[in-house]
Amino acid sequence: MKTKDELPDCPVATTVSLIGSKWKLLIMRNLLVRPWRFNELQKSLDGISQKVLTDSLRSMEADGIITRTVYPEVPPRVEYALSELGESMRPIIKSMENWGMEYKNSMN
């Protein structure tokens, strides 16, 4: 997790630095529904590479936005879910969804 000194002064810039990439937002969109396994996420995010997904998940975990749970099974099962901090983004992502729907509807 970044320290306070490592974050931008502007609160909007702070938010963008944590979740501003296209893929991070789409990962969060999926995790709002339920926990997902790595391969499920990769299949649901058309065009994302394994490296970008891995890097995004690691970054989001380090920033405290998601949790990674490893189940002691053979083969090991790993699930990603939103943390409490990640869940706090629910209204923001819902607002983005609503805005996108309104924009698309206005194009008709």
Secondary structure by P-SEA (a helix, b strand, c coil): ccccccccccaaaaaaaacccaaaaaaaaaaccccccaaaaaaacccccaaaaaaaaaaaaaaccbbbbbcccccbbbbbbbcaaaaaaaaaaaaaaaaaaaaaaaac
